[in-house]
Amino acid sequence: AYLPLDIEQPAARIQRILAAAQPRAVVVNETTRTLLEGAEVASVDVSALFALPHPGSSATRTPQDATDPRSAIPLPTVQPADPAYVIYTSGSTGEPKGVVVSHRAIVNRLLWMREHYGFGPDERFLQKTAYTFDVSVWELFLPMLCGGTLVVAEPDVHKDPQALAALIRRERVDVVHFVPSMLAAFLDEPGSEGLRMQAVFCSGEALPAQMRDRFHARIDSALHNLYGPTEAAVDVSYWAASRDDRSDPVPIGFPVWNTGLYILDECLRPVAPGVTGTLYLGGRQLADGYVGRPDLAEARFITHPGLDPDHPEPVRLYDTGDLARWRADGAVEYRGRIDHQVKLRGQRIELGEIEAAFETHP
């Protein structure tokens, strides 16, 4: 399993994450090694592994010149239930919480996306999302499953609409992801006018109907609205926000493979179409829980006694804290939050974490 760390975050936050997650080792270079000062964790320095020879030098350097850690540590056989990654999100208690996602969960999500959208070796995928945001997982690994081309953006290009439009045009990118608020800035950029792509995906925030229509007026591409929390392997539902779509609001849509969407009332009973309730998720993509925090997992991952009256079997569900309702066609509409969680450019922010930071100051 891998745990991505954002080197731009405060060193104290990184230290708290390392203390909670207790990783086997942290991969560092000469720049990031200082972030581990005081942390009780082993490190693997890759600076020498990828050192390049001086310009004009005839010497060559390969990774084999360095000590190969694989020769010292036999790699385990990975099983579907084993963890694939841990991503830390904002926590309502003031401490970040690490979500553990299994190979079974994320592979279901990746295979669904490959098959549902018919991606293959001809597609060129852009990876521009920060690795600490779970959208990066499909950006990185879907091209490998498809045999496609992975185009990796330079650091911070995802914040620069002008540079991003130039990159997409220059590298002939076919598939890209935007948080809706960043898509708005991208559509304001003159360089985005007339871009042609195969598929643009939105998630992380609600996609406004006005933005969908504005997108199709400027860019020649299919537009897809996805929905899902970090606790359920990136995305659990999809909607084709096509040029002909007139939905307002734009739905979060229908469930992906092996996934259940459940809208329940306060007594955990299913609600009728058109009635707003709390959205719960079930199925293969649910996370295993939170690293070292069974109390948090117990609060958000519940065991429902049974949702099918004809076959009352307990089912594990995740409480998203999102309000939703069914449309007549079976699609789901997002209706806001039930708590005080907010989002800023797709990043989940629990106000409790901000309060906890304020309370450390007299």
C-alpha positions as CSV (number, residue, x, y, z in Angstrom):
1,A,0.0,0.0,0.0
2,Y,1.1,3.5,-0.6
3,L,0.5,6.7,1.4
4,P,1.0,10.0,-0.5
5,L,2.2,13.0,1.5
6,D,1.8,16.6,0.4
7,I,5.3,18.2,0.9
8,E,3.7,21.7,0.8
9,Q,1.7,21.0,4.0
10,P,3.1,22.1,7.3
11,A,5.8,19.8,8.7
12,A,3.8,19.4,11.9
13,R,0.8,18.0,9.9
14,I,3.1,15.6,8.0
15,Q,4.6,14.4,11.4
16,R,1.1,13.8,12.8
17,I,0.1,11.7,9.7
18,L,3.4,9.7,9.9
19,A,2.8,9.0,13.6
20,A,-0.7,7.9,13.0
21,A,-0.1,5.8,9.9
22,Q,3.3,4.3,11.0
23,P,4.4,3.5,7.4
24,R,7.2,0.9,6.9
25,A,9.3,3.5,5.1
26,V,9.1,6.9,3.5
27,V,10.6,7.6,0.1
28,V,12.6,10.8,0.2
29,N,15.2,12.8,-1.7
30,E,17.6,15.5,-0.7
31,T,14.9,18.1,-0.5
32,T,12.1,16.2,1.4
33,R,14.4,14.4,3.8
34,T,14.2,17.4,6.2
35,L,10.5,16.9,6.6
36,L,11.1,13.7,8.5
37,E,13.3,15.3,11.2
38,G,12.0,14.0,14.6
39,A,9.8,11.4,13.0
40,E,10.4,7.8,14.1
41,V,10.2,6.2,10.6
42,A,12.7,4.6,8.2
43,S,13.4,6.4,5.0
44,V,14.5,5.3,1.5
45,D,16.5,8.0,-0.3
46,V,16.1,7.8,-4.0
47,S,18.4,10.7,-4.8
48,A,21.2,8.4,-5.9
49,L,18.8,6.0,-7.6
50,F,17.9,8.5,-10.3
51,A,21.0,10.6,-10.3
52,L,21.9,11.8,-13.9
53,P,25.4,12.1,-15.2
54,H,26.8,15.6,-15.9
55,P,26.1,17.0,-19.3
56,G,28.8,15.9,-21.7
57,S,29.8,13.0,-19.6
58,S,30.0,9.6,-21.2
59,A,29.2,7.9,-17.9
60,T,25.8,6.3,-17.5
61,R,23.9,5.6,-14.4
62,T,21.2,3.0,-13.9
63,P,19.1,2.1,-10.9
64,Q,21.1,-1.1,-10.7
65,D,24.1,0.9,-9.5
66,A,22.3,1.6,-6.2
67,T,21.4,-1.0,-3.6
68,D,18.2,-2.7,-4.8
69,P,15.8,-2.9,-1.8
70,R,14.0,-5.8,-3.5
71,S,17.0,-8.0,-3.0
72,A,16.8,-7.5,0.7
73,I,13.1,-7.5,1.3
74,P,11.0,-10.2,-0.4
75,L,7.9,-8.7,-1.8
76,P,4.7,-10.2,-0.5
77,T,2.0,-11.8,-2.6
78,V,-0.8,-9.2,-2.8
79,Q,-4.3,-10.4,-2.3
80,P,-7.5,-8.5,-3.3
81,A,-8.4,-7.7,0.3
82,D,-5.0,-6.2,1.0
83,P,-4.7,-2.4,1.3
84,A,-3.8,-0.6,-2.0
85,Y,-3.5,2.9,-0.6
86,V,-4.1,5.2,2.3
87,I,-5.3,8.8,1.7
88,Y,-5.7,11.3,4.5
89,T,-8.7,13.6,4.6
90,S,-9.7,16.4,6.8
91,G,-11.1,15.3,10.2
92,S,-14.1,16.7,12.1
93,T,-12.2,16.1,15.4
94,G,-9.3,18.3,14.4
95,E,-7.0,15.4,13.4
96,P,-6.7,14.2,9.7
97,K,-8.0,10.7,9.2
98,G,-6.5,8.1,6.9
99,V,-8.8,6.1,4.7
100,V,-7.7,2.6,3.9
101,V,-8.8,1.3,0.4
102,S,-8.2,-2.3,-0.8
103,H,-7.1,-3.5,-4.1
104,R,-10.5,-5.1,-4.6
105,A,-12.2,-1.8,-4.2
106,I,-10.0,0.4,-6.4
107,V,-9.6,-2.3,-9.1
108,N,-13.4,-2.6,-9.4
109,R,-13.5,1.2,-9.9
110,L,-10.7,1.2,-12.5
111,L,-12.1,-1.7,-14.5
112,W,-15.6,-0.2,-14.6
113,M,-14.2,3.1,-16.0
114,R,-12.2,1.3,-18.6
115,E,-15.1,-0.8,-19.8
116,H,-17.9,1.8,-19.4
117,Y,-16.1,4.5,-21.5
118,G,-14.3,2.1,-23.8
119,F,-10.8,3.3,-23.1
120,G,-7.9,1.5,-24.8
121,P,-4.3,2.0,-25.9
122,D,-5.1,4.9,-28.2
123,E,-6.1,7.3,-25.4
124,R,-3.8,9.9,-23.9
125,F,-4.6,10.6,-20.2
126,L,-3.5,13.7,-18.3
127,Q,-2.3,13.3,-14.7
128,K,-2.5,16.7,-13.0
129,T,-4.3,16.0,-9.7
130,A,-2.3,16.2,-6.5
131,Y,-1.4,12.7,-5.3
132,T,-3.1,13.4,-1.9
133,F,-6.5,13.8,-3.7
134,D,-8.0,10.4,-4.7
135,V,-8.8,11.4,-8.2
136,S,-5.1,11.0,-8.9
137,V,-5.5,7.2,-8.3
138,W,-7.4,6.7,-11.5
139,E,-5.4,9.3,-13.4
140,L,-2.2,7.3,-12.6
141,F,-3.4,3.7,-12.9
142,L,-6.2,3.7,-15.5
143,P,-3.8,4.4,-18.4
144,M,-1.7,1.4,-17.3
145,L,-4.8,-0.9,-17.3
146,C,-5.7,0.4,-20.8
147,G,-2.3,0.4,-22.3
148,G,-2.8,4.1,-23.0
149,T,-0.3,7.0,-22.7
150,L,0.2,8.8,-19.4
151,V,0.9,12.5,-19.7
152,V,2.2,13.9,-16.4
153,A,1.8,17.7,-15.9
154,E,4.5,19.7,-14.4
155,P,4.0,20.7,-10.7
156,D,1.4,23.4,-10.2
157,V,0.2,23.4,-13.8
158,H,-3.2,22.3,-12.5
159,K,-3.5,25.8,-10.9
160,D,-2.7,27.6,-14.2
161,P,-5.5,27.5,-16.8
162,Q,-3.3,29.1,-19.5
163,A,-0.5,26.6,-19.1
164,L,-3.0,23.8,-18.8
165,A,-4.8,24.6,-22.0
166,A,-1.4,24.8,-23.8
167,L,-0.4,21.5,-22.4
168,I,-3.6,19.8,-23.4
169,R,-3.3,21.1,-26.9
170,R,0.4,20.4,-27.3
171,E,0.2,16.8,-25.9
172,R,-3.1,16.0,-27.6
173,V,-4.7,15.0,-24.4
174,D,-7.8,12.9,-24.7
175,V,-8.9,12.4,-21.1
176,V,-8.7,14.9,-18.3
177,H,-10.4,15.6,-14.9
178,F,-11.5,18.9,-13.4
179,V,-13.0,20.0,-10.1
180,P,-16.0,22.2,-11.3
181,S,-14.6,25.3,-9.7
182,M,-11.3,24.8,-11.6
183,L,-13.3,24.0,-14.8
184,A,-14.9,27.4,-14.4
185,A,-11.5,29.1,-14.4
186,F,-10.4,26.9,-17.3
187,L,-13.5,28.0,-19.4
188,D,-12.5,31.6,-18.7
189,E,-9.1,31.0,-20.2
190,P,-9.1,32.1,-23.9
191,G,-6.8,29.2,-24.8
192,S,-9.5,26.7,-23.9
193,E,-11.7,27.9,-26.8
194,G,-12.1,25.1,-29.4
195,L,-10.2,22.4,-27.6
196,R,-11.0,18.9,-28.7
197,M,-10.9,16.0,-26.3
198,Q,-12.5,12.6,-25.9
199,A,-13.8,12.9,-22.3
200,V,-13.7,15.4,-19.6
201,F,-14.6,14.2,-16.1
202,C,-15.9,16.3,-13.2
203,S,-16.1,15.4,-9.5
204,G,-15.3,16.8,-6.1
205,E,-18.1,19.4,-6.2
206,A,-21.5,19.8,-7.6
207,L,-21.5,20.5,-11.4
208,P,-23.8,23.4,-12.1
209,A,-26.1,23.0,-15.1
210,Q,-25.0,26.4,-16.4
211,M,-21.4,25.3,-16.4
212,R,-22.3,22.1,-18.3
213,D,-23.9,24.3,-21.1
214,R,-21.0,26.7,-21.1
215,F,-18.6,23.8,-21.5
216,H,-20.3,22.5,-24.5
217,A,-20.4,25.9,-26.1
218,R,-16.6,26.2,-25.9
219,I,-15.1,22.7,-25.9
220,D,-15.6,19.7,-28.3
221,S,-15.7,16.8,-25.8
222,A,-18.0,14.5,-23.9
223,L,-18.6,15.7,-20.3
224,H,-19.2,13.3,-17.4
225,N,-20.2,14.0,-13.9
226,L,-18.9,11.6,-11.3
227,Y,-19.5,11.4,-7.5
228,G,-17.8,9.6,-4.6
229,P,-16.1,10.2,-1.3
230,T,-12.6,9.0,-0.5
231,E,-14.2,6.3,1.6
232,A,-15.5,4.5,-1.5
233,A,-12.6,4.2,-3.9
234,V,-12.9,7.5,-5.7
235,D,-16.3,7.4,-7.5
236,V,-19.4,5.4,-7.0
237,S,-21.9,7.0,-9.5
238,Y,-21.8,8.6,-13.0
239,W,-23.9,10.8,-15.2
240,A,-23.4,11.8,-18.9
241,A,-23.7,15.6,-18.8
242,S,-24.0,15.7,-22.6
243,R,-24.8,18.6,-24.9
244,D,-28.4,17.4,-25.0
245,D,-28.8,17.0,-21.2
246,R,-31.3,19.5,-19.8
247,S,-31.2,18.3,-16.1
248,D,-31.1,21.0,-13.5
249,P,-29.6,20.2,-11.1
250,V,-27.1,17.9,-12.9
251,P,-27.6,14.5,-11.2
252,I,-24.8,12.4,-9.7
253,G,-26.5,9.6,-11.6
254,F,-26.4,5.9,-11.4
255,P,-24.1,3.4,-9.5
256,V,-21.0,1.9,-10.9
257,W,-20.4,-1.9,-10.9
258,N,-21.0,-3.8,-7.7
259,T,-22.1,-0.7,-5.9
260,G,-25.3,0.3,-4.1
261,L,-26.7,3.8,-3.6
262,Y,-29.2,4.0,-0.7
263,I,-31.2,7.1,0.3
264,L,-32.5,6.6,3.8
265,D,-34.5,8.5,6.4
266,E,-33.6,9.2,10.0
267,C,-34.8,5.7,10.9
268,L,-32.6,4.1,8.2
269,R,-35.7,3.3,6.0
270,P,-35.6,3.8,2.2
271,V,-37.4,7.0,1.1
272,A,-39.7,7.4,-1.9
273,P,-38.6,9.1,-5.2
274,G,-38.6,12.9,-4.8
275,V,-38.1,12.7,-1.0
276,T,-34.8,14.0,0.4
277,G,-32.8,11.7,2.6
278,T,-29.3,10.8,3.6
279,L,-27.2,9.0,1.0
280,Y,-25.5,5.8,2.0
281,L,-23.2,3.7,-0.1
282,G,-22.7,-0.1,-0.2
283,G,-20.8,-2.7,-2.2
284,R,-17.3,-3.6,-3.2
285,Q,-15.8,-0.2,-3.3
286,L,-16.2,0.7,0.4
287,A,-13.0,1.5,2.2
288,D,-11.9,-0.8,5.0
289,G,-12.0,2.0,7.5
290,Y,-9.6,4.6,9.0
291,V,-6.0,3.9,10.0
292,G,-5.9,3.3,13.8
293,R,-9.4,4.9,14.4
294,P,-11.9,2.1,14.8
295,D,-14.1,4.6,16.6
296,L,-14.4,6.8,13.6
297,A,-15.1,3.8,11.3
298,E,-17.8,2.6,13.6
299,A,-19.5,6.0,13.4
300,R,-19.5,6.2,9.6
301,F,-19.5,2.6,8.5
302,I,-22.7,1.0,9.8
303,T,-24.2,-2.5,9.5
304,H,-27.8,-2.2,8.3
305,P,-30.0,-5.1,9.3
306,G,-31.3,-5.5,5.7
307,L,-32.6,-3.3,2.9
308,D,-34.5,-6.0,1.0
309,P,-37.6,-7.2,2.9
310,D,-37.6,-10.4,0.9
311,H,-34.0,-11.2,1.7
312,P,-33.2,-9.5,5.1
313,E,-29.4,-9.9,5.2
314,P,-27.1,-7.4,7.0
315,V,-25.2,-5.1,4.7
316,R,-22.3,-2.8,5.4
317,L,-23.0,0.9,4.5
318,Y,-21.1,4.1,4.5
319,D,-22.9,7.2,5.7
320,T,-21.8,10.0,3.3
321,G,-23.4,12.8,5.2
322,D,-24.7,14.0,1.9
323,L,-28.4,14.7,1.2
324,A,-29.9,13.3,-1.9
325,R,-33.1,12.2,-3.6
326,W,-34.2,9.8,-6.3
327,R,-35.4,11.1,-9.7
328,A,-38.3,9.3,-11.4
329,D,-35.7,7.7,-13.9
330,G,-33.7,6.2,-11.0
331,A,-30.9,8.8,-11.1
332,V,-29.7,10.4,-7.9
333,E,-29.6,14.1,-7.3
334,Y,-27.2,15.7,-4.7
335,R,-29.0,18.1,-2.4
336,G,-26.2,19.4,-0.1
337,R,-24.6,18.4,3.2
338,I,-26.3,17.3,6.5
339,D,-23.4,18.6,8.6
340,H,-20.9,21.5,8.5
341,Q,-18.4,20.0,6.1
342,V,-17.4,22.3,3.2
343,K,-15.4,21.9,0.0
344,L,-12.8,24.2,-1.5
345,R,-11.9,23.2,-5.1
346,G,-12.9,19.7,-4.3
347,Q,-10.9,19.3,-1.1
348,R,-13.0,18.2,1.9
349,I,-12.6,20.6,4.8
350,E,-14.0,19.8,8.2
351,L,-14.6,23.0,10.1
352,G,-13.7,21.1,13.3
353,E,-10.1,20.9,12.1
354,I,-10.0,24.6,11.7
355,E,-11.6,25.2,15.1
356,A,-9.0,22.9,16.7
357,A,-6.2,24.9,15.0
358,F,-7.6,28.2,16.4
359,E,-8.0,26.7,19.9
360,T,-4.2,26.1,20.1
361,H,-3.7,29.9,20.2
362,P,-4.4,31.9,23.3
